[in-house]
Amino acid sequence: MLVPNEYRGPEVATARTRASAVFAADGPAVSPFELIEPSALAEAVGLLDPNDSSVRAAAGCTALMLMMKAGVLKPRRLVSLRRIEPRYCAIEREPRAIRLGAQVTLAQIERSAVVRAALPAVCRTLERLANVRVRNVACIGGNLAHADPHMDLPALLIALDAGLVVHGGAGVRTLAVAELITGYMETALAGDELIAEVHIPIHATRRAVYRKVTTRSADDWPALGIAIALDMNPDGTAADARVVVSAATDRPTRLGEVEALVCGARIDDALLGRAGDAAAEQALIGDQHGSAAYKRELLRVHLRRALREAASAPPAAMTS
Ligand SMILES: Cc1cc2nc3c(=O)[nH]c(=O)nc-3n(C[C@H](O)[C@H](O)[C@H](O)COP(=O)(O)OP(=O)(O)OC[C@H]3O[C@@H](n4cnc5c(N)ncnc54)[C@H](O)[C@@H]3O)c2cc1C
């Protein structure tokens, strides 16, 4: 960590020497920066600088540290969120949604009985996200704001219609997770805005799955991610469908043509074949996990499997 545990002062810390000492042992020292630990979210917002993108919030620091060690981020100031109000570290079951404070860790969500009962697909996705050391410190706010297109959770949260409460210099606003990520590691957040809360709606009849396709270990970064949320009619046809692909596009992307095919249809072999072929029409991007052509075939095959799994999964209300 950048700050030793014994540090308690709210003032500007002497992070310059501490940070250099931490990193000098295994590589080039990170550039000197200022570290501030406010005790309130509003104070944290005030310490950001809308005109300087090197002034960053710091949540679990798992992504920040890698960028700083690689020299691609040289922050002038980090505003640590780890001492902000406890409500931003809490998980709450509301009547129609799960509310996550931005500083809730991924491990807290994974182990939450409340989340597992209402949104089992979220917990299952987290079990294969990175490793336990990362999940123990990475926070849901930092996870979503990082906007790497390979992230597992954003696709699922888009399929689940999740929303955000964002606090900034201009006030408080709400934003759908679908509106957050605007490009490759780009978000709709202004330089002085912070994600404060994540709200995931609960639908007792919804079935959701996230399929992570990796080419190395099961918990590796995905070569392809597919998130599906289905509402089924009593007659076995799909009433509503959200289908989102990630890790093969520059941002999580809804597959509108597949959704249109699925809505109102019975999910049988013929429909699955048409849906896989329609998905494979999506323009994809290759990377170190596979070429665009390879990912296209992965998408064709795994989209069918994910749809079948979602259609046969028990609705959330029956898994609690
Ligand atoms: C070894 C390793 C393996 C990984 N594997 C996977 C994987 O398989 N799948 C996957 O999805 N992810 C994976 N990750 C990425 C991991 O999920 C992210 O690094 C983590 O979720 C980021 O959260 P954080 O709290 O550490 O964010 P930080 O590193 O603290 O911050 C990340 C970004 O978000 C900003 N930020 C932080 N909090 C807020 C806020 N409240 N409002 C606005 N902006 C904010 C920061 O300024 C920064 O720009 C892996 C990471 C590592 C290190």
The ligand as a Gaussian input file, in Angstrom:
#p B3LYP/6-31G(d) Opt

LIG

0 1
 C       -3.403000      -9.202000     -11.075000
 C       -4.712000      -8.599000     -11.516000
 C       -5.618000      -9.390000     -12.212000
 C       -6.847000      -8.852000     -12.611000
 N       -7.744000      -9.638000     -13.259000
 C       -8.988000      -9.144000     -13.563000
 C       -9.991000      -9.969000     -14.168000
 O       -9.800000     -11.141000     -14.442000
 N      -11.200000      -9.408000     -14.422000
 C      -11.476000      -8.115000     -14.093000
 O      -12.603000      -7.648000     -14.311000
 N      -10.546000      -7.310000     -13.538000
 C       -9.324000      -7.799000     -13.251000
 N       -8.379000      -6.989000     -12.682000
 C       -8.675000      -5.567000     -12.522000
 C       -9.301000      -5.259000     -11.190000
 O      -10.656000      -5.667000     -11.216000
 C       -9.193000      -3.742000     -11.012000
 O       -7.812000      -3.417000     -10.887000
 C       -9.924000      -3.262000      -9.780000
 O      -11.279000      -3.633000      -9.805000
 C       -9.854000      -1.737000      -9.676000
 O      -10.427000      -1.357000      -8.452000
 P       -9.581000      -0.483000      -7.399000
 O      -10.507000      -0.200000      -6.270000
 O       -8.301000      -1.129000      -7.054000
 O       -9.347000       0.828000      -8.268000
 P       -8.141000       1.872000      -8.222000
 O       -6.915000       1.232000      -8.750000
 O       -8.040000       2.507000      -6.893000
 O       -8.721000       2.949000      -9.256000
 C       -8.944000       2.627000     -10.609000
 C       -9.442000       3.888000     -11.336000
 O      -10.713000       4.274000     -10.833000
 C      -10.671000       5.597000     -10.308000
 N      -11.569000       5.591000      -9.138000
 C      -11.442000       4.851000      -8.019000
 N      -12.525000       5.003000      -7.249000
 C      -13.353000       5.860000      -7.883000
 C      -14.646000       6.400000      -7.602000
 N      -15.338000       6.074000      -6.490000
 N      -15.190000       7.257000      -8.489000
 C      -14.547000       7.575000      -9.628000
 N      -13.314000       7.109000      -9.956000
 C      -12.735000       6.236000      -9.094000
 C       -9.213000       5.869000     -10.003000
 O       -8.908000       7.253000     -10.014000
 C       -8.535000       5.111000     -11.138000
 O       -8.562000       5.890000     -12.310000
 C       -7.155000      -7.496000     -12.292000
 C       -6.227000      -6.704000     -11.607000
 C       -5.016000      -7.237000     -11.221000
 C       -4.056000      -6.372000     -10.449000

